[in-house]
Amino acid sequence: MNQTFPATVMSRGNLSPPFASSRCQRDEAVIMSPIEVTIEDGIATVCINRPERKNALSVAATNGLTDAWEKIESDDSIRVAILTSSDCGVFSAGLDLKEATQIARDEGVDILSKMRDPFHETMRACKKPIIAAMTGSLMAGGMMLTLNCDLRVGLKGTKVGITEVKIGRGSPWAAPALSMLPQPILMEIVLTGDLMPIERLHDYGFTNYLEDTPDDVRARAYALAKRIAGMAPLSVVAAKGSVRATMDLGCADGLEEGKRLHEVVYASNDAIEGPKAFAEKRDPVWTGT
């Protein structure tokens, strides 16, 4: 049986694939965390579990995500992560505007001040690869989460947008999208707040795959994660770091940073094991050392 736990507790063990069900498991007899995490075979699955609020990002959900990324980053047994959400037609609607209104009214402060990491920089800094399994439409902060992912699997027929200009908020976190989408397209998205068909963004290379159903989206994401989890862990971390460094620093400085990141790879036991396994015609046994 598939098990799910709050972000403060990570499940381990012989679980069935985490996407056997079309939504995160919910037990109404207990108070569930808005963020649930499962771990199996080196794959951490992070699920936003607020379908009744279109998986909007409340203070608890945002802080729960920060907790999850910190734990994933510090756990060497985790090789790759998947971010998904409970099915409700929306992957994430972004900031919980109802809660934001209540906090402003009752406490006189902006909701972002209640969040440990309101712009999800902990997620963006995670060295492990993150795959977005986008099982519905996404907008605003939902888009922010996907920009922090390294691979994206979307659902056909859904829409994507950055709607902050429609509600007087801001999207400084959208800057990295300039390396993922053409500048005029990104400008249209951030200046109009309109939602675009995901198929249009797929044509620009924003998503790796589009699938027909939410379960197909999760299955594709899990298949990708399983492949990544089977690769040499030090090489995977350095590969992601090199690409991210080039996005942030530009080609010349990114190349230098990439070479620095790979020093530990070339000096590792896995760098010996890989060629040896190839010569012996067997699967390599990675140790991450």
CORURQUI-V13754 format. One record per pair of residues at least 24 apart in sequence whose ideal C-beta (glycine too) atoms are under 8 Angstrom apart, sorted by the first residue. I is the first residue (numbers start at 0). J is the second residue. If there is no record, write none. Layout:
I & J
I & J
This chain:
1 & 37
2 & 37
3 & 35
3 & 36
3 & 37
3 & 46
3 & 48
4 & 32
4 & 35
4 & 36
4 & 37
5 & 31
5 & 32
5 & 34
5 & 35
5 & 36
5 & 63
6 & 32
6 & 34
6 & 35
6 & 36
6 & 45
6 & 63
6 & 64
6 & 66
6 & 67
6 & 70
7 & 32
7 & 63
7 & 66
8 & 36
9 & 36
9 & 37
9 & 38
9 & 43
9 & 70
9 & 74
10 & 36
10 & 37
10 & 38
11 & 38
11 & 39
12 & 39
13 & 39
14 & 39
16 & 218
16 & 221
17 & 42
17 & 44
17 & 81
17 & 217
17 & 221
18 & 44
18 & 83
18 & 132
18 & 214
18 & 217
18 & 218
18 & 220
18 & 221
21 & 86
21 & 213
21 & 214
22 & 50
22 & 85
22 & 86
22 & 87
23 & 48
23 & 84
23 & 85
25 & 85
32 & 59
32 & 63
33 & 57
33 & 59
33 & 60
33 & 63
34 & 60
34 & 63
34 & 64
34 & 66
34 & 67
36 & 67
36 & 70
36 & 71
38 & 74
38 & 76
38 & 77
40 & 225
40 & 228
41 & 76
41 & 77
41 & 78
41 & 79
41 & 228
42 & 77
42 & 78
42 & 79
42 & 80
42 & 81
42 & 221
42 & 224
42 & 225
42 & 228
43 & 67
43 & 71
43 & 74
43 & 77
43 & 79
43 & 80
43 & 81
43 & 127
44 & 80
44 & 81
44 & 83
45 & 71
45 & 80
45 & 81
45 & 82
45 & 83
46 & 83
46 & 84
46 & 85
47 & 82
47 & 83
47 & 84
47 & 85
47 & 91
48 & 84
48 & 85
49 & 84
49 & 85
50 & 84
50 & 85
50 & 86
50 & 87
51 & 87
52 & 92
52 & 95
52 & 97
53 & 87
53 & 88
53 & 89
53 & 91
53 & 92
54 & 84
54 & 85
54 & 87
54 & 89
54 & 90
54 & 91
54 & 92
54 & 135
54 & 141
55 & 91
55 & 92
55 & 93
55 & 94
55 & 95
55 & 96
55 & 97
55 & 98
56 & 91
56 & 93
56 & 94
56 & 95
56 & 140
56 & 141
57 & 95
57 & 98
58 & 95
58 & 98
58 & 102
58 & 110
58 & 113
58 & 114
60 & 95
61 & 114
61 & 115
61 & 116
61 & 117
61 & 119
62 & 114
62 & 115
62 & 116
64 & 119
64 & 122
64 & 144
65 & 114
65 & 115
65 & 116
65 & 119
65 & 121
65 & 122
68 & 121
68 & 122
68 & 125
69 & 121
71 & 125
71 & 127
72 & 121
72 & 124
72 & 125
72 & 126
72 & 127
75 & 287
77 & 127
78 & 127
78 & 128
78 & 227
78 & 228
78 & 230
78 & 232
78 & 235
79 & 127
79 & 128
79 & 129
79 & 130
79 & 224
79 & 227
79 & 228
79 & 235
80 & 125
80 & 127
80 & 128
80 & 129
80 & 130
80 & 224
81 & 129
81 & 130
81 & 131
81 & 132
81 & 217
81 & 220
81 & 221
81 & 224
82 & 129
82 & 130
82 & 131
82 & 132
82 & 144
82 & 148
83 & 131
83 & 132
83 & 133
83 & 134
83 & 216
83 & 217
83 & 220
84 & 134
84 & 135
86 & 134
86 & 135
86 & 213
87 & 135
88 & 135
88 & 136
89 & 135
89 & 136
89 & 137
89 & 141
90 & 131
90 & 133
90 & 134
90 & 135
90 & 136
90 & 137
90 & 141
90 & 145
90 & 154
90 & 157
91 & 137
91 & 138
91 & 140
91 & 141
91 & 144
92 & 137
92 & 138
92 & 139
92 & 140
92 & 141
93 & 137
93 & 138
93 & 139
93 & 140
93 & 141
93 & 142
93 & 143
93 & 162
94 & 139
94 & 140
94 & 168
96 & 166
118 & 143
118 & 171
118 & 172
119 & 143
119 & 144
119 & 147
119 & 172
122 & 147
123 & 147
123 & 175
126 & 236
126 & 239
126 & 240
127 & 235
127 & 236
127 & 239
128 & 227
128 & 235
128 & 239
130 & 220
130 & 223
130 & 224
131 & 220
132 & 216
132 & 217
132 & 219
132 & 220
132 & 221
133 & 157
133 & 197
133 & 206
133 & 216
134 & 213
134 & 216
134 & 217
135 & 213
136 & 194
136 & 197
138 & 162
138 & 194
139 & 163
139 & 168
139 & 170
142 & 173
143 & 170
143 & 172
143 & 173
146 & 172
146 & 173
146 & 175
146 & 176
146 & 179
147 & 175
149 & 239
149 & 242
150 & 207
150 & 220
150 & 223
151 & 205
151 & 206
151 & 207
152 & 206
152 & 207
152 & 208
152 & 209
152 & 210
152 & 216
152 & 219
152 & 220
152 & 223
153 & 197
153 & 201
153 & 206
153 & 208
153 & 209
153 & 210
153 & 216
154 & 197
154 & 209
154 & 210
154 & 211
154 & 212
154 & 213
154 & 216
155 & 197
155 & 198
155 & 209
155 & 210
155 & 211
156 & 196
156 & 197
157 & 196
157 & 197
158 & 194
158 & 195
158 & 196
158 & 197
159 & 194
159 & 195
159 & 196
159 & 197
159 & 200
159 & 205
160 & 188
160 & 192
160 & 193
160 & 194
160 & 195
161 & 188
161 & 189
161 & 192
162 & 192
162 & 194
163 & 189
163 & 192
164 & 189
164 & 190
164 & 191
164 & 192
165 & 192
175 & 246
178 & 246
179 & 204
179 & 205
180 & 205
230 & 285
231 & 264
231 & 269
231 & 273
231 & 283
231 & 285
231 & 287
232 & 269
232 & 285
232 & 287
233 & 263
233 & 264
233 & 267
233 & 269
233 & 287
234 & 264
234 & 269
236 & 260
237 & 261
237 & 263
237 & 264
